Amino acid sequence: MARRLSLEGLALFVICTVDALSTYLFLVNGFAHEANPLLRLAVEVSPGFFLLVKLASYLPALVIAEWYRERHPQLVQTALRAAVVVYLMTYSVCVLPQLFG
């Protein structure tokens, strides 16, 4: 039986994916630089490799969280909501100043 993706899981997936795609566009257009040394190396290898590494950095955690949600729905919902807030705050502090600073 197929499980539905939670709203929180979907939100985090969308945020992370938009971050990955926008980061790549900012990098290739010279608007920003990658602060993470591992992702910086991935950018140097190829665009596809960068996006693959970025996807591998969040997709497994989301899959595990959604699987675990069946056993502990409140815990997972709270954790995913916290992850969304922390991700957006980190993006606001670390990325937006590069673009508008």
C-alpha positions as CSV (number, residue, x, y, z in Angstrom):
1,M,0.0,0.0,0.0
2,A,1.4,3.4,-1.0
3,R,1.9,6.0,1.7
4,R,1.1,9.6,1.2
5,L,3.9,12.1,1.7
6,S,3.2,14.4,4.7
7,L,2.8,18.1,4.2
8,E,5.9,18.7,6.2
9,G,7.9,16.2,4.2
10,L,6.7,17.7,0.9
11,A,7.5,21.2,2.1
12,L,11.0,20.2,3.1
13,F,11.5,18.4,-0.2
14,V,10.4,21.4,-2.2
15,I,12.6,23.8,-0.1
16,C,15.7,21.6,-0.4
17,T,15.2,21.1,-4.2
18,V,14.6,24.8,-4.8
19,D,17.7,25.5,-2.8
20,A,19.7,22.9,-4.8
21,L,18.6,24.3,-8.2
22,S,18.9,28.0,-7.2
23,T,22.3,27.4,-5.6
24,Y,23.6,25.9,-8.9
25,L,22.2,28.8,-10.9
26,F,23.7,31.4,-8.5
27,L,27.1,29.6,-8.7
28,V,27.3,29.4,-12.5
29,N,26.2,33.0,-12.8
30,G,28.7,34.2,-10.2
31,F,26.1,35.5,-7.7
32,A,27.3,33.3,-4.9
33,H,29.9,30.8,-3.8
34,E,29.5,27.4,-2.2
35,A,30.7,27.5,1.4
36,N,30.5,23.7,1.9
37,P,33.9,22.3,0.8
38,L,32.4,18.9,-0.3
39,L,29.7,20.6,-2.4
40,R,32.3,23.0,-3.8
41,L,34.2,19.9,-5.1
42,A,31.0,18.5,-6.5
43,V,30.4,21.7,-8.4
44,E,33.9,21.5,-9.9
45,V,33.2,17.9,-11.1
46,S,30.0,18.7,-13.0
47,P,26.5,20.2,-12.7
48,G,24.8,16.8,-12.6
49,F,27.2,15.5,-9.9
50,F,26.5,18.6,-7.8
51,L,22.8,18.1,-8.0
52,L,23.2,14.4,-7.3
53,V,25.3,15.0,-4.2
54,K,22.9,17.8,-3.0
55,L,19.9,15.4,-3.5
56,A,21.7,12.6,-1.6
57,S,22.2,15.0,1.3
58,Y,18.5,15.3,2.0
59,L,16.4,12.6,0.2
60,P,17.5,9.6,2.4
61,A,16.6,11.5,5.6
62,L,13.2,12.4,4.2
63,V,12.5,8.8,3.1
64,I,13.5,7.6,6.6
65,A,11.4,10.2,8.3
66,E,8.3,9.4,6.2
67,W,8.8,5.7,7.0
68,Y,9.2,6.4,10.7
69,R,6.1,8.7,10.7
70,E,3.8,5.6,10.7
71,R,5.2,4.6,14.1
72,H,5.6,8.0,15.7
73,P,3.6,10.6,13.8
74,Q,3.8,13.4,16.3
75,L,7.5,13.1,16.7
76,V,8.2,13.1,13.0
77,Q,5.8,15.9,12.3
78,T,7.5,18.1,15.0
79,A,11.0,17.2,13.7
80,L,10.1,18.0,10.1
81,R,8.5,21.3,11.0
82,A,11.6,22.2,13.0
83,A,13.8,21.2,10.1
84,V,11.7,23.5,7.8
85,V,12.1,26.4,10.2
86,V,15.9,25.8,10.7
87,Y,16.5,25.4,7.0
88,L,14.7,28.6,6.1
89,M,16.5,30.5,8.9
90,T,19.9,29.2,7.8
91,Y,19.1,30.1,4.2
92,S,18.1,33.6,5.3
93,V,21.3,34.1,7.3
94,C,23.8,32.4,5.0
95,V,22.5,32.7,1.4
96,L,20.4,35.9,1.2
97,P,23.2,38.2,2.3
98,Q,25.4,36.9,-0.6
99,L,22.7,37.8,-3.0
100,F,21.6,41.2,-1.6
101,G,24.7,42.2,0.5
